[in-house]
Amino acid sequence: MASSLSSSVTSLSTSLHLLDSSISTLSTGVADLPRLSSVLATTRHFELLPESTLQAAQKSLLGEIVPGVERLLKVAAEEVEKVERREEGLRARSELLEGRLGKEEVRRRSLAGGTTATRKGSFGGGIAAGKKEGNVGGGEKATELKRLRREKERLKYAVERLELQGKQRERELRKSMAAVR
């Protein structure tokens, strides 16, 4: 009987050893179970919404955004027009000042005596012709000629100034009409 019991003890001891090995394997496999449960858990990152809800949200956003964008575009367009009008005004002012500067130089030249060609002008010889003829009234004619030239330059300048002022007023009128719209 001792032999039958010894084989039972050996078999039981082998089974116990196998059971210990299985428990240790199971322990290592189950030790990571809390982490695996959180990894494998399905989380809903995106909610599924009905299409009607999605379209309503899009319309709501459009209703909020479109008026703001249109207002910003209108303000930007107005600012661009304002800058363009200012640029036109500055160009007109520049032209006016250049005209004044040019007229001032011409006037200074005519007062300083100018060149022989300027003195002759379109009066058929002007001062030089009067002196050649030996007229007694040559000095008076020269003075009158200078006065008439100055008057002509002054009138040209006045006409140019008035034309530029007219253009400036037209721009201002257009600007005020644009503001009324």
CORMO-V896316 format. One record per pair of residues at least 12 apart in sequence whose C-alpha atoms are under 10 Angstrom apart, sorted by the first residue. I is the first residue (numbers start at 1). J is the second residue. D is the distance in Angstrom with one decimal. If there is no record, write none. Layout:
BEGIN
i=I j=J d=D
i=I j=J d=D
END
This chain:
BEGIN
i=78 j=178 d=9.3
i=78 j=179 d=9.0
i=81 j=175 d=8.8
i=81 j=178 d=9.2
i=82 j=175 d=8.3
i=85 j=171 d=7.4
i=85 j=172 d=8.5
i=85 j=174 d=9.3
i=85 j=175 d=7.4
i=86 j=171 d=9.7
i=88 j=168 d=8.8
i=88 j=171 d=8.2
i=89 j=167 d=9.3
i=89 j=168 d=6.8
i=89 j=169 d=9.9
i=89 j=171 d=7.8
i=89 j=172 d=8.9
i=90 j=168 d=9.9
i=92 j=164 d=6.9
i=92 j=165 d=8.7
i=92 j=167 d=8.0
i=92 j=168 d=7.1
i=92 j=171 d=10.0
i=93 j=164 d=8.2
i=93 j=165 d=9.2
i=93 j=168 d=8.6
i=95 j=161 d=9.8
i=95 j=164 d=8.2
i=96 j=157 d=9.8
i=96 j=160 d=8.0
i=96 j=161 d=6.7
i=96 j=162 d=9.8
i=96 j=163 d=9.6
i=96 j=164 d=6.6
i=96 j=165 d=8.7
i=97 j=161 d=9.4
i=99 j=157 d=7.7
i=99 j=160 d=7.8
i=99 j=161 d=8.2
i=99 j=164 d=9.9
i=100 j=157 d=7.2
i=100 j=158 d=9.7
i=100 j=160 d=9.1
i=100 j=161 d=8.3
i=102 j=157 d=9.6
i=103 j=153 d=7.3
i=103 j=154 d=8.4
i=103 j=156 d=8.7
i=103 j=157 d=6.7
i=104 j=153 d=9.4
i=104 j=154 d=9.8
i=104 j=157 d=9.3
i=106 j=150 d=9.7
i=106 j=153 d=8.2
i=107 j=149 d=9.1
i=107 j=150 d=7.1
i=107 j=153 d=7.2
i=107 j=154 d=8.7
i=110 j=146 d=7.9
i=110 j=149 d=8.1
i=110 j=150 d=7.8
i=110 j=153 d=9.6
i=111 j=146 d=8.1
i=111 j=147 d=9.9
i=111 j=149 d=9.8
i=111 j=150 d=8.4
i=113 j=146 d=9.3
i=116 j=128 d=8.6
i=119 j=142 d=9.2
i=119 j=145 d=9.0
i=119 j=146 d=8.7
i=119 j=149 d=9.8
i=120 j=145 d=10.0
i=121 j=145 d=9.5
i=121 j=149 d=9.2
i=123 j=145 d=8.8
i=126 j=138 d=9.2
i=126 j=141 d=8.2
i=126 j=142 d=7.2
i=126 j=145 d=7.6
i=126 j=146 d=9.9
i=127 j=139 d=8.0
i=127 j=140 d=9.8
i=127 j=141 d=7.3
i=127 j=142 d=5.4
i=127 j=143 d=9.1
i=127 j=145 d=8.2
i=127 j=146 d=9.6
i=128 j=142 d=9.1
i=130 j=142 d=8.2
END
